[in-house]
């Protein structure tokens, strides 16, 4: 988001941010909390989720270092729309609403970059809604894996590696299926040779085969 800024401009930015650290499993904020700050993840991984109030969690997005979250409440000064939880030890840069608005008045390219990111997230949300309505369980799990790889995967010689501390339950919550179903489908995908699972690391070995599950 700040890649176009000069060093002097970045120095100005540094004067308005506060750095905070979070433990693994720590809730950074809950849905319905009041909030007027923007978080820029410096290190680690967090999950953005909503709950039905009965213990069922739906993970909307996994956010990695370099990305931001909390922008909706920061911009409209309303309550938080989701819960954000640290999936591992994290540190984030925090900017208060008033300071950020003053800052972007001088740098209009920053809100344009934020808008592009928000549009991309909305598109992903639309795709997920369509997947949850129309796709079968195989398609839902395949889409979850591909979406995570698109956002956080590392391309290697033998494929795309995802290693972001995702548990089977996390993957199931993203896909909108039960843990047992997600585990069974992962085993079948692995038998077919399109992925390799080792601990909490998933490697996509044949992306084309996995994408065929979406249709």
Backbone as a chain_set.jsonl record, in Angstrom:
{"seq": "XXXXXXXXXXXXXXXXXXXXXXXXXXXXXXXXXXXXXXXXXXXXXXXXXXXXXXXXXXXXXXXXXXXXXXXXXXXXXXXXXXXXXXXXXXXXXXXXXXXXXXXXXXXXXXXXXXXXXXXXXXXXXXXXXXXXXXXXXXXXXXXXXXXXXXXXXXXXXXXXXXXXXXXXXXXXXXXXXXXXXXXXXXXXXXXXXXXXXXXXXXXXXXXXXXXXXXX", "coords": {"N": [[0.816, -1.204, 0.0], [2.026, 1.19, 0.58], [4.074, 1.419, -1.218], [4.798, 3.315, -3.141], [5.717, 5.505, -1.838], [8.178, 7.924, -0.907], [11.331, 7.845, 0.892], [11.45, 10.036, 2.789], [8.665, 10.495, 3.015], [7.826, 8.067, 4.059], [9.046, 8.235, 6.522], [7.456, 10.182, 7.688], [5.102, 8.742, 7.864], [5.861, 6.777, 9.688], [5.844, 8.204, 12.011], [3.219, 8.305, 12.781], [2.302, 5.808, 13.319], [1.707, 3.011, 15.518], [3.269, 0.253, 16.948], [2.202, -3.048, 17.692], [2.17, -6.192, 19.422], [0.959, -9.586, 19.198], [-0.182, -12.581, 20.728], [-0.204, -16.066, 19.728], [-3.407, -17.185, 18.913], [-4.639, -15.092, 20.171], [-7.294, -12.774, 20.328], [-7.628, -10.07, 18.273], [-9.528, -8.117, 17.679], [-13.085, -8.189, 18.299], [-16.095, -9.031, 16.467], [-18.544, -6.502, 16.251], [-17.267, -4.904, 18.093], [-16.352, -1.537, 18.907], [-14.497, 0.535, 16.695], [-11.809, 2.391, 15.321], [-9.44, 2.293, 13.997], [-6.789, 1.414, 11.754], [-5.208, -1.597, 10.817], [-2.047, -2.755, 9.914], [-0.488, -5.555, 8.915], [2.523, -6.565, 10.093], [4.091, -8.822, 10.619], [3.534, -12.394, 10.709], [0.348, -14.195, 10.763], [-3.151, -13.746, 10.435], [-6.609, -14.554, 11.05], [-9.741, -13.699, 9.634], [-12.974, -13.745, 10.709], [-16.439, -14.787, 11.109], [-19.138, -15.529, 13.362], [-21.894, -17.703, 14.154], [-22.985, -17.413, 16.594], [-23.497, -19.735, 17.896], [-21.276, -21.168, 18.18], [-20.309, -22.001, 15.724], [-17.974, -21.278, 13.299], [-17.105, -19.184, 10.578], [-14.596, -18.764, 8.406], [-13.551, -15.947, 6.802], [-11.348, -14.824, 5.556], [-7.803, -15.213, 5.245], [-5.152, -13.386, 6.446], [-1.962, -12.161, 5.673], [1.464, -11.089, 6.38], [2.162, -7.733, 5.427], [-0.299, -7.174, 4.4], [-3.484, -5.52, 5.047], [-6.052, -4.817, 7.528], [-9.245, -4.171, 9.109], [-10.088, -1.897, 7.916], [-12.687, -1.097, 7.23], [-14.187, -0.248, 9.532], [-12.442, 1.717, 10.295], [-12.722, 3.564, 8.24], [-15.525, 4.173, 8.116], [-16.19, 4.557, 10.736], [-17.789, 2.829, 12.204], [-19.104, -0.12, 13.957], [-17.049, -3.084, 14.321], [-17.115, -5.54, 11.76], [-16.407, -8.167, 11.763], [-14.529, -10.802, 13.414], [-11.116, -10.789, 14.352], [-8.338, -12.867, 14.621], [-5.193, -13.856, 15.893], [-3.221, -16.21, 14.23], [-0.771, -17.11, 14.669], [2.212, -15.972, 16.369], [2.17, -12.5, 16.1], [2.818, -9.224, 14.716], [1.683, -5.894, 14.411], [1.15, -2.804, 12.671], [-0.433, 0.081, 13.736], [-2.811, 2.537, 12.936], [-4.44, 5.472, 13.815], [-7.731, 6.663, 13.023], [-8.18, 9.489, 12.527], [-5.558, 10.43, 12.131], [-4.784, 8.893, 9.938], [-6.567, 9.728, 7.924], [-5.794, 12.403, 7.616], [-3.259, 11.9, 6.619], [-3.673, 10.545, 4.135], [-4.804, 12.525, 2.634], [-2.72, 13.904, 1.612], [-1.518, 11.98, 0.095], [-2.965, 10.706, -2.366], [-2.79, 8.339, -3.812], [-2.76, 6.218, -2.087], [-5.4, 5.643, -0.907], [-6.515, 4.779, -3.334], [-5.133, 2.422, -3.844], [-6.001, 0.971, -1.648], [-8.703, 0.789, -2.288], [-8.604, -0.806, -4.579], [-7.731, -3.202, -3.447], [-9.897, -3.724, -1.736], [-11.951, -4.065, -3.614], [-11.054, -6.416, -4.827], [-11.297, -8.144, -2.682], [-14.08, -8.095, -2.306], [-14.895, -9.312, -4.677], [-13.879, -11.864, -4.269], [-15.477, -12.572, -2.115], [-18.008, -12.643, -3.324], [-17.552, -14.794, -5.046], [-17.176, -16.794, -3.183], [-19.696, -16.934, -1.972], [-21.218, -17.83, -4.137], [-19.978, -20.307, -4.49], [-20.592, -21.606, -2.062], [-23.294, -21.86, -2.363], [-23.722, -23.328, -4.737], [-21.647, -25.186, -5.353], [-20.345, -28.545, -4.923], [-19.111, -30.513, -2.117], [-16.456, -31.214, -2.763], [-15.769, -29.264, -4.618], [-15.952, -26.989, -2.984], [-13.897, -27.386, -1.087], [-11.692, -27.519, -2.793], [-11.766, -24.921, -3.885], [-11.292, -23.408, -1.583], [-8.642, -24.152, -0.975], [-7.319, -23.244, -3.301], [-7.88, -20.491, -3.213], [-6.554, -19.72, -0.862], [-3.965, -20.332, -1.641], [-3.684, -18.523, -3.72], [-3.638, -16.09, -2.359], [-1.654, -16.429, -0.377], [0.163, -18.387, -1.077], [3.317, -19.99, -1.89], [5.259, -20.182, -4.68], [6.976, -22.96, -5.898], [9.446, -25.237, -7.28], [8.137, -27.684, -7.596], [5.464, -27.048, -7.404], [2.808, -25.226, -5.733], [3.154, -24.013, -2.511], [1.501, -24.058, 0.587], [1.74, -22.918, 3.738], [0.592, -21.981, 6.366], [-0.055, -22.378, 9.07], [-2.56, -23.541, 9.108], [-5.174, -25.387, 10.429], [-7.029, -28.501, 10.097], [-9.618, -27.937, 10.82], [-9.686, -25.163, 10.436], [-9.432, -25.033, 7.633], [-11.787, -26.372, 6.932], [-13.673, -24.581, 7.953], [-13.247, -22.394, 6.302], [-13.988, -23.474, 3.856], [-16.605, -24.143, 4.326], [-17.581, -26.625, 5.134], [-17.825, -29.721, 7.045], [-15.32, -30.718, 9.472], [-14.621, -33.4, 9.255], [-15.432, -33.987, 6.649], [-13.761, -32.269, 5.164], [-11.248, -33.36, 5.797], [-11.478, -35.95, 4.711], [-11.753, -35.339, 1.983], [-9.333, -34.065, 1.467], [-7.61, -36.243, 1.731], [-8.45, -37.763, -0.457], [-7.884, -36.008, -2.581], [-5.149, -36.023, -2.311], [-4.536, -38.693, -2.885], [-5.193, -38.69, -5.568], [-3.151, -37.264, -6.596], [-3.063, -34.511, -6.941], [-2.538, -32.811, -4.838], [-0.274, -32.505, -2.015], [-0.028, -33.381, 1.313], [1.467, -32.465, 4.286], [1.712, -32.494, 7.572], [0.681, -29.361, 8.629], [1.086, -28.233, 6.225], [0.224, -27.71, 2.89], [0.759, -28.722, -0.378], [0.238, -27.784, -3.663], [0.255, -29.812, -6.329], [-0.744, -30.33, -8.839], [-2.274, -28.0, -10.327], [-4.173, -27.592, -12.344], [-5.753, -29.929, -12.339], [-6.896, -29.713, -9.815], [-8.376, -27.387, -10.135], [-10.356, -28.25, -11.845], [-12.176, -29.383, -10.187], [-13.779, -27.336, -9.448], [-15.878, -27.051, -11.149]], "CA": [[0.0, 0.0, 0.0], [2.881, 2.368, 0.689], [5.272, 1.169, -2.028], [5.147, 4.471, -3.961], [6.167, 6.616, -1.003], [9.618, 8.15, -0.783], [11.83, 7.644, 2.256], [10.946, 11.085, 3.691], [7.237, 10.285, 3.258], [7.719, 6.917, 4.966], [9.415, 8.729, 7.857], [6.261, 10.836, 8.212], [4.173, 7.665, 8.214], [6.344, 6.108, 10.903], [5.534, 9.043, 13.168], [1.807, 8.202, 13.166], [1.941, 4.412, 13.585], [2.1, 2.378, 16.775], [3.434, -1.188, 16.73], [1.739, -3.914, 18.775], [2.389, -7.623, 19.213], [-0.149, -10.429, 19.628], [0.145, -13.989, 20.916], [-0.988, -17.027, 18.954], [-4.725, -17.418, 19.474], [-5.185, -13.879, 20.78], [-8.266, -12.037, 19.524], [-7.208, -8.679, 18.101], [-10.799, -7.47, 17.999], [-14.279, -8.994, 18.075], [-17.208, -8.443, 15.728], [-19.383, -5.574, 17.012], [-16.457, -3.958, 18.857], [-16.155, -0.239, 18.28], [-13.142, 0.57, 16.145], [-11.51, 3.508, 14.431], [-8.024, 2.202, 13.647], [-6.38, 0.523, 10.67], [-4.107, -2.49, 11.164], [-1.192, -3.226, 8.826], [0.2, -6.694, 9.508], [3.97, -6.518, 9.858], [4.564, -10.211, 10.588], [2.568, -13.364, 11.183], [-0.867, -14.475, 10.008], [-4.385, -13.64, 11.212], [-7.823, -14.974, 10.343], [-10.917, -12.845, 9.776], [-14.073, -14.718, 10.771], [-17.719, -14.447, 11.732], [-19.709, -16.666, 14.088], [-23.361, -17.696, 14.193], [-23.408, -17.296, 17.982], [-23.667, -21.068, 18.473], [-19.981, -21.836, 18.145], [-19.875, -22.292, 14.364], [-17.166, -20.191, 12.767], [-16.885, -19.137, 9.138], [-13.414, -17.943, 8.146], [-13.742, -15.166, 5.583], [-10.078, -14.512, 4.895], [-6.532, -15.324, 5.958], [-4.348, -12.198, 6.136], [-0.542, -12.37, 5.948], [2.267, -9.879, 6.54], [2.11, -6.817, 4.302], [-1.699, -6.854, 4.095], [-4.116, -4.693, 6.076], [-7.415, -5.178, 7.913], [-9.864, -3.174, 9.983], [-10.266, -0.649, 7.166], [-14.083, -0.675, 7.133], [-14.524, 0.554, 10.708], [-11.586, 2.896, 10.299], [-13.231, 4.54, 7.274], [-16.886, 4.651, 8.385], [-16.314, 4.785, 12.181], [-18.849, 1.968, 12.711], [-18.632, -1.296, 14.685], [-16.341, -4.107, 13.547], [-18.044, -6.471, 11.107], [-15.91, -9.542, 11.908], [-13.526, -11.022, 14.458], [-9.773, -11.055, 13.834], [-7.595, -13.648, 15.601], [-3.829, -14.202, 15.493], [-3.026, -17.641, 14.037], [0.575, -17.329, 15.183], [2.696, -14.724, 16.931], [2.044, -11.452, 15.081], [2.979, -7.816, 15.062], [0.925, -5.055, 13.482], [1.25, -1.356, 12.774], [-1.786, 0.59, 13.953], [-2.95, 3.966, 12.628], [-5.723, 6.029, 14.204], [-8.531, 7.166, 11.906], [-7.942, 10.903, 12.246], [-4.199, 10.585, 11.609], [-4.714, 8.291, 8.611], [-7.289, 10.592, 6.985], [-4.903, 13.537, 7.338], [-2.124, 11.417, 5.834], [-4.04, 10.206, 2.755], [-5.105, 13.759, 1.894], [-1.472, 14.283, 0.935], [-1.09, 10.878, -0.776], [-4.208, 10.109, -2.883], [-2.593, 7.01, -4.397], [-2.952, 5.207, -1.049], [-6.782, 5.135, -0.918], [-6.775, 4.062, -4.578], [-4.622, 1.061, -3.651], [-6.917, 0.321, -0.715], [-9.932, 0.498, -3.017], [-8.34, -1.959, -5.443], [-7.705, -4.377, -2.581], [-11.265, -3.967, -1.282], [-12.706, -4.63, -4.743], [-10.61, -7.794, -4.99], [-11.901, -8.914, -1.585], [-15.513, -8.237, -2.582], [-15.032, -10.317, -5.73], [-13.658, -13.161, -3.627], [-16.66, -12.85, -1.302], [-19.057, -13.054, -4.254], [-17.219, -16.131, -5.516], [-17.401, -17.745, -2.089], [-21.141, -17.09, -1.821], [-21.657, -18.704, -5.224], [-19.463, -21.647, -4.223], [-21.349, -22.191, -0.959], [-24.657, -22.15, -2.822], [-23.845, -24.222, -5.893], [-20.604, -26.203, -5.492], [-20.394, -29.671, -3.998], [-18.074, -30.44, -1.084], [-15.146, -31.264, -3.402], [-15.528, -27.945, -5.187], [-15.753, -26.026, -1.893], [-12.556, -27.581, -0.516], [-10.73, -27.127, -3.836], [-11.75, -23.463, -3.97], [-10.632, -22.895, -0.381], [-7.197, -24.354, -1.144], [-6.838, -22.372, -4.372], [-7.949, -19.104, -2.753], [-5.458, -19.512, 0.093], [-2.733, -20.347, -2.428], [-3.634, -17.281, -4.483], [-3.307, -14.991, -1.462], [-0.515, -16.65, 0.514], [0.999, -19.5, -1.503], [4.688, -19.765, -2.362], [5.531, -21.034, -5.846], [8.235, -23.691, -5.878], [9.663, -26.028, -8.493], [7.184, -28.795, -7.718], [4.093, -26.595, -7.24], [2.532, -24.089, -4.847], [3.151, -24.466, -1.118], [0.745, -23.279, 1.567], [2.13, -23.329, 5.098], [0.197, -20.856, 7.202], [-0.581, -22.836, 10.351], [-3.976, -23.883, 8.975], [-5.603, -26.705, 10.901], [-8.097, -29.066, 9.279], [-10.828, -27.202, 11.158], [-9.612, -23.872, 9.752], [-9.74, -25.256, 6.218], [-13.209, -26.709, 6.856], [-14.43, -23.356, 8.193], [-13.139, -21.575, 5.089], [-14.733, -24.141, 2.774], [-18.02, -24.277, 4.663], [-17.927, -28.042, 5.293], [-17.397, -30.231, 8.34], [-13.906, -31.107, 9.558], [-14.494, -34.766, 8.752], [-15.544, -33.933, 5.189], [-12.534, -31.649, 4.645], [-10.156, -34.321, 5.946], [-11.686, -37.023, 3.732], [-11.499, -34.833, 0.638], [-7.884, -33.862, 1.364], [-7.018, -37.563, 1.495], [-8.763, -38.161, -1.836], [-7.097, -35.147, -3.461], [-3.758, -36.466, -2.223], [-4.454, -39.956, -3.612], [-5.268, -38.402, -7.003], [-1.883, -36.655, -6.991], [-3.116, -33.066, -7.211], [-1.948, -32.107, -3.698], [0.494, -33.276, -1.043], [-0.266, -32.85, 2.645], [2.457, -32.852, 5.289], [1.401, -31.676, 8.741], [-0.214, -28.259, 8.285], [1.51, -27.703, 4.933], [-0.407, -28.291, 1.714], [1.424, -28.366, -1.633], [-0.557, -28.057, -4.863], [1.139, -30.419, -7.314], [-1.383, -30.249, -10.151], [-3.285, -26.961, -10.163], [-5.23, -27.773, -13.343], [-6.651, -30.982, -11.856], [-7.639, -29.179, -8.672], [-9.347, -26.393, -10.633], [-11.476, -28.948, -12.474], [-13.166, -29.675, -9.15], [-14.644, -26.172, -9.245], [-16.965, -27.017, -12.141]], "C": [[0.857, 1.265, 0.0], [4.117, 2.283, -0.204], [5.706, 2.377, -2.854], [5.715, 5.63, -3.148], [7.686, 6.708, -0.976], [10.04, 7.909, 0.654], [11.387, 8.752, 3.209], [9.46, 10.929, 4.017], [7.011, 9.115, 4.213], [8.096, 7.317, 6.392], [8.227, 9.431, 8.512], [5.256, 9.788, 8.675], [4.579, 6.998, 9.524], [6.0, 6.888, 12.159], [4.08, 8.917, 13.617], [1.383, 6.765, 13.443], [2.423, 3.978, 14.955], [2.197, 0.884, 16.504], [2.971, -1.964, 17.955], [1.963, -5.366, 18.399], [1.222, -8.407, 19.792], [0.313, -11.879, 19.717], [-0.685, -14.853, 19.985], [-2.32, -17.286, 19.65], [-5.369, -16.192, 20.092], [-6.153, -13.196, 19.81], [-7.845, -10.571, 19.468], [-8.405, -7.75, 18.257], [-11.945, -8.407, 17.637], [-15.248, -8.264, 17.148], [-18.074, -7.649, 16.701], [-18.592, -4.689, 17.968], [-16.46, -2.611, 18.141], [-14.717, -0.194, 17.766], [-12.945, 1.725, 15.198], [-10.026, 3.507, 14.064], [-7.832, 1.198, 12.517], [-5.191, -0.301, 11.141], [-3.353, -2.877, 9.892], [-0.321, -4.328, 9.412], [1.669, -6.68, 9.114], [4.562, -7.918, 9.769], [3.475, -11.122, 11.121], [1.364, -13.491, 10.266], [-2.07, -14.352, 10.926], [-5.543, -14.166, 10.375], [-8.95, -14.007, 10.657], [-12.126, -13.762, 9.692], [-15.335, -14.11, 11.35], [-18.254, -15.705, 12.391], [-21.223, -16.549, 14.101], [-23.894, -17.582, 15.616], [-23.607, -18.624, 18.676], [-22.367, -21.873, 18.408], [-19.478, -22.174, 16.76], [-19.189, -21.076, 13.775], [-17.041, -20.318, 11.256], [-15.709, -18.204, 8.894], [-13.569, -17.266, 6.793], [-12.445, -14.98, 4.821], [-8.923, -14.798, 5.829], [-5.664, -14.155, 5.508], [-2.904, -12.45, 6.563], [0.194, -11.036, 6.011], [2.258, -9.052, 5.254], [0.703, -6.407, 3.934], [-2.281, -6.037, 5.247], [-5.513, -5.219, 6.382], [-7.939, -4.125, 8.88], [-10.205, -1.884, 9.266], [-11.715, -0.168, 7.147], [-14.485, 0.204, 8.313], [-13.684, 1.817, 10.778], [-12.151, 3.977, 9.383], [-14.613, 5.068, 7.635], [-17.174, 4.866, 9.87], [-17.481, 3.999, 12.781], [-18.234, 0.764, 13.436], [-17.91, -2.268, 13.747], [-17.336, -5.124, 12.993], [-17.623, -7.929, 11.267], [-14.904, -9.591, 13.05], [-12.191, -11.347, 13.801], [-8.944, -11.709, 14.942], [-6.213, -13.98, 15.056], [-3.694, -15.718, 15.384], [-1.636, -18.076, 14.483], [1.024, -16.018, 15.812], [2.757, -13.665, 15.838], [2.478, -10.101, 15.632], [2.287, -6.991, 13.992], [1.215, -3.589, 13.75], [-0.164, -0.801, 12.798], [-1.807, 2.097, 13.705], [-4.35, 4.412, 13.022], [-6.416, 6.696, 13.013], [-8.188, 8.611, 11.541], [-6.567, 11.127, 11.621], [-4.092, 10.027, 10.189], [-5.412, 9.164, 7.569], [-6.451, 11.81, 6.632], [-3.767, 13.114, 6.412], [-2.519, 11.179, 4.375], [-4.496, 11.431, 1.958], [-3.887, 14.216, 1.095], [-1.059, 13.234, -0.091], [-2.318, 10.148, -1.33], [-4.03, 8.725, -3.496], [-2.858, 5.906, -3.371], [-4.41, 4.731, -0.987], [-7.149, 4.414, -2.213], [-6.29, 2.623, -4.479], [-5.527, 0.285, -2.693], [-8.196, -0.088, -1.424], [-9.757, -0.711, -3.926], [-8.336, -3.248, -4.631], [-9.112, -4.736, -2.109], [-12.114, -4.577, -2.387], [-12.334, -6.085, -4.959], [-11.229, -8.678, -3.899], [-13.395, -9.126, -1.813], [-15.757, -9.279, -3.658], [-14.87, -11.718, -5.151], [-14.869, -13.559, -2.788], [-17.808, -13.317, -2.177], [-18.825, -14.485, -4.741], [-17.491, -17.172, -4.433], [-18.888, -17.986, -1.876], [-21.678, -18.033, -2.893], [-21.209, -20.137, -4.983], [-20.278, -22.34, -3.137], [-22.758, -22.578, -1.395], [-24.699, -23.296, -3.832], [-22.822, -25.357, -5.956], [-20.844, -27.375, -4.536], [-19.217, -29.567, -3.04], [-16.669, -30.443, -1.684], [-14.787, -29.893, -3.975], [-15.255, -26.903, -4.122], [-14.347, -26.138, -1.302], [-11.482, -27.164, -1.527], [-10.63, -25.62, -3.928], [-11.051, -22.855, -2.764], [-9.118, -23.003, -0.508], [-6.637, -23.382, -2.172], [-6.86, -20.909, -3.957], [-6.819, -18.793, -1.778], [-4.128, -19.463, -0.644], [-2.566, -19.049, -3.2], [-3.182, -16.118, -3.61], [-1.965, -15.185, -0.766], [0.443, -17.75, 0.068], [2.383, -19.074, -1.982], [4.954, -20.727, -3.509], [6.918, -21.634, -5.741], [8.326, -24.548, -7.125], [8.592, -27.086, -8.694], [5.736, -28.371, -7.505], [3.977, -25.383, -6.343], [2.398, -24.602, -3.421], [2.375, -23.498, -0.238], [1.144, -23.777, 2.95], [1.862, -22.176, 6.044], [-0.534, -21.312, 8.455], [-2.071, -23.166, 10.3], [-4.24, -25.278, 9.523], [-6.678, -27.24, 9.951], [-9.415, -28.331, 9.563], [-10.849, -25.84, 10.488], [-10.002, -24.016, 8.287], [-11.223, -25.562, 6.034], [-14.069, -25.461, 7.036], [-14.387, -22.43, 6.986], [-14.008, -22.157, 3.982], [-16.227, -24.238, 3.052], [-18.484, -25.715, 4.714], [-17.496, -28.49, 6.68], [-15.92, -30.614, 8.29], [-13.702, -32.491, 8.967], [-14.538, -34.789, 7.224], [-14.275, -33.349, 4.577], [-11.366, -32.625, 4.694], [-10.266, -35.439, 4.909], [-11.345, -36.553, 2.322], [-10.011, -34.556, 0.434], [-7.179, -35.179, 1.06], [-7.247, -37.995, 0.05], [-8.004, -37.314, -2.852], [-5.629, -35.596, -3.471], [-3.567, -37.781, -2.984], [-4.459, -39.73, -5.132], [-4.01, -37.709, -7.523], [-1.93, -35.163, -7.243], [-2.603, -32.24, -6.041], [-1.089, -33.079, -2.886], [0.302, -32.599, 0.304], [0.796, -33.375, 3.595], [2.278, -31.937, 6.489], [0.367, -30.631, 8.38], [0.178, -27.591, 6.969], [0.826, -28.453, 3.809], [0.346, -27.794, 0.483], [0.513, -28.748, -2.792], [0.399, -28.558, -5.939], [0.583, -30.331, -8.725], [-2.556, -29.279, -10.045], [-4.456, -27.163, -11.119], [-6.248, -28.82, -12.889], [-7.507, -30.478, -10.707], [-8.702, -28.193, -9.149], [-10.545, -27.061, -11.3], [-12.557, -29.317, -11.466], [-14.13, -28.526, -8.927], [-15.878, -26.212, -10.125], [-17.872, -28.245, -12.0]], "O": [[0.442, 2.297, -0.529], [5.096, 2.993, 0.023], [6.874, 2.463, -3.234], [6.148, 6.631, -3.717], [8.386, 5.695, -1.017], [9.193, 7.781, 1.538], [10.984, 8.457, 4.334], [9.034, 11.191, 5.142], [6.125, 9.158, 5.065], [7.532, 6.799, 7.356], [8.004, 9.307, 9.716], [4.64, 9.923, 9.732], [3.732, 6.693, 10.363], [5.877, 6.315, 13.242], [3.732, 9.366, 14.71], [0.221, 6.521, 13.771], [3.406, 4.497, 15.484], [1.297, 0.308, 15.893], [3.286, -1.613, 19.092], [1.951, -5.731, 17.223], [0.574, -7.97, 20.743], [1.097, -12.346, 18.891], [-1.739, -14.432, 19.507], [-2.351, -17.574, 20.846], [-6.529, -16.245, 20.499], [-5.862, -13.059, 18.622], [-7.721, -9.914, 20.502], [-8.3, -6.706, 18.9], [-11.805, -9.292, 16.794], [-15.227, -7.037, 17.054], [-18.306, -8.075, 17.832], [-19.172, -3.805, 18.599], [-16.558, -2.552, 16.916], [-13.827, -0.819, 18.343], [-13.807, 2.013, 14.367], [-9.426, 4.56, 13.847], [-8.612, 0.26, 12.354], [-4.279, 0.219, 11.782], [-3.966, -3.283, 8.905], [0.492, -4.073, 10.301], [2.007, -6.772, 7.934], [5.434, -8.173, 8.939], [2.605, -10.696, 11.88], [1.352, -12.972, 9.15], [-2.024, -14.801, 12.072], [-5.466, -14.216, 9.147], [-9.1, -13.552, 11.791], [-12.288, -14.483, 8.707], [-15.304, -13.062, 11.994], [-17.872, -16.816, 12.024], [-21.774, -15.449, 14.064], [-25.104, -17.645, 15.834], [-23.854, -18.673, 19.881], [-22.366, -23.095, 18.561], [-18.331, -22.596, 16.614], [-19.75, -19.98, 13.752], [-16.891, -21.417, 10.722], [-15.8, -17.001, 9.142], [-13.702, -17.931, 5.766], [-12.434, -14.977, 3.59], [-9.037, -14.65, 7.046], [-5.464, -13.959, 4.309], [-2.652, -12.899, 7.681], [-0.381, -9.985, 5.731], [2.336, -9.59, 4.15], [0.509, -5.41, 3.238], [-1.649, -5.882, 6.292], [-6.088, -5.972, 5.597], [-7.185, -3.301, 9.397], [-10.565, -0.891, 9.899], [-11.961, 1.035, 7.057], [-15.058, 1.277, 8.122], [-14.141, 2.856, 11.256], [-12.074, 5.165, 9.698], [-14.873, 6.262, 7.489], [-18.266, 5.304, 10.234], [-18.095, 4.443, 13.751], [-17.012, 0.637, 13.523], [-18.138, -2.267, 12.537], [-18.282, -5.518, 13.676], [-18.394, -8.833, 10.944], [-14.485, -8.561, 13.579], [-12.136, -12.085, 12.817], [-8.854, -11.188, 16.054], [-6.075, -14.344, 13.888], [-4.013, -16.438, 16.331], [-1.368, -19.266, 14.651], [0.275, -15.042, 15.787], [3.326, -13.901, 14.772], [2.499, -9.874, 16.841], [2.302, -7.344, 12.813], [1.486, -3.181, 14.88], [-0.997, -1.174, 11.971], [-0.948, 2.834, 14.19], [-5.337, 3.801, 12.612], [-5.761, 7.224, 12.114], [-7.935, 8.916, 10.376], [-6.426, 11.922, 10.691], [-3.408, 10.598, 9.34], [-4.91, 9.323, 6.457], [-6.402, 12.209, 5.469], [-3.36, 13.871, 5.53], [-1.782, 11.568, 3.469], [-4.564, 11.374, 0.73], [-4.016, 14.835, 0.039], [-0.338, 13.543, -1.039], [-2.679, 9.086, -0.824], [-5.011, 8.005, -3.683], [-3.151, 4.773, -3.752], [-4.647, 3.523, -1.011], [-8.004, 3.529, -2.2], [-6.95, 1.706, -4.968], [-5.79, -0.901, -2.895], [-8.717, -1.18, -1.195], [-10.655, -1.546, -4.033], [-8.871, -4.265, -5.069], [-9.481, -5.911, -2.082], [-12.901, -5.492, -2.142], [-13.203, -6.909, -5.243], [-11.63, -9.812, -4.159], [-13.919, -10.208, -1.547], [-16.714, -10.048, -3.573], [-15.615, -12.637, -5.491], [-15.247, -14.729, -2.749], [-18.508, -14.269, -1.833], [-19.758, -15.283, -4.839], [-17.965, -18.274, -4.712], [-19.301, -19.118, -1.627], [-22.485, -18.918, -2.608], [-21.962, -21.078, -5.236], [-20.617, -23.516, -3.266], [-23.345, -23.516, -0.855], [-25.6, -24.134, -3.79], [-23.103, -26.395, -6.555], [-21.463, -27.219, -3.484], [-18.415, -28.639, -3.137], [-15.782, -29.755, -1.178], [-13.658, -29.423, -3.838], [-14.418, -26.022, -4.32], [-13.687, -25.13, -1.047], [-10.488, -26.536, -1.164], [-9.528, -25.082, -4.038], [-10.299, -21.891, -2.905], [-8.395, -22.06, -0.188], [-5.597, -22.764, -1.943], [-5.953, -20.156, -4.311], [-6.2, -17.732, -1.855], [-3.261, -18.653, -0.317], [-1.457, -18.529, -3.327], [-2.429, -15.256, -4.063], [-1.217, -14.225, -0.58], [1.429, -18.024, 0.752], [2.584, -17.941, -2.421], [4.882, -21.944, -3.335], [7.904, -20.929, -5.527], [7.398, -24.585, -7.933], [8.183, -27.358, -9.823], [4.855, -29.227, -7.43], [4.921, -24.606, -6.203], [1.62, -25.518, -3.154], [2.565, -22.284, -0.305], [0.905, -24.936, 3.287], [2.782, -21.48, 6.473], [-1.523, -20.699, 8.857], [-2.767, -23.084, 11.312], [-3.59, -26.24, 9.116], [-7.175, -26.506, 9.097], [-10.227, -28.128, 8.66], [-11.897, -25.395, 10.02], [-10.793, -23.233, 7.762], [-11.848, -25.072, 5.093], [-15.079, -25.298, 6.351], [-15.371, -21.758, 6.679], [-14.682, -21.423, 3.259], [-17.025, -24.396, 2.128], [-19.631, -26.014, 4.384], [-16.869, -27.725, 7.412], [-15.347, -30.806, 7.217], [-12.723, -32.731, 8.26], [-13.779, -35.516, 6.584], [-13.767, -33.871, 3.584], [-10.584, -32.71, 3.748], [-9.268, -35.829, 4.302], [-10.719, -37.284, 1.555], [-9.483, -34.785, -0.654], [-6.265, -35.228, 0.237], [-6.343, -38.529, -0.593], [-7.533, -37.83, -3.865], [-4.961, -35.553, -4.504], [-2.55, -37.965, -3.653], [-3.823, -40.468, -5.884], [-3.819, -37.578, -8.732], [-0.946, -34.589, -7.71], [-2.262, -31.071, -6.226], [-1.169, -34.297, -3.048], [0.454, -31.383, 0.421], [1.004, -34.584, 3.699], [2.638, -30.76, 6.446], [-0.708, -30.965, 7.88], [-0.328, -26.52, 6.633], [0.843, -29.684, 3.773], [0.549, -26.591, 0.318], [0.069, -29.892, -2.894], [1.257, -27.81, -6.406], [1.339, -30.264, -9.694], [-3.677, -29.669, -9.719], [-5.607, -26.931, -10.747], [-7.455, -28.626, -13.035], [-8.698, -30.776, -10.632], [-9.812, -28.174, -8.617], [-11.637, -26.492, -11.315], [-13.711, -29.537, -11.834], [-15.174, -28.699, -8.298], [-16.834, -25.479, -9.876], [-18.839, -28.387, -12.749]]}, "num_chains": 1, "name": "protein.A"}
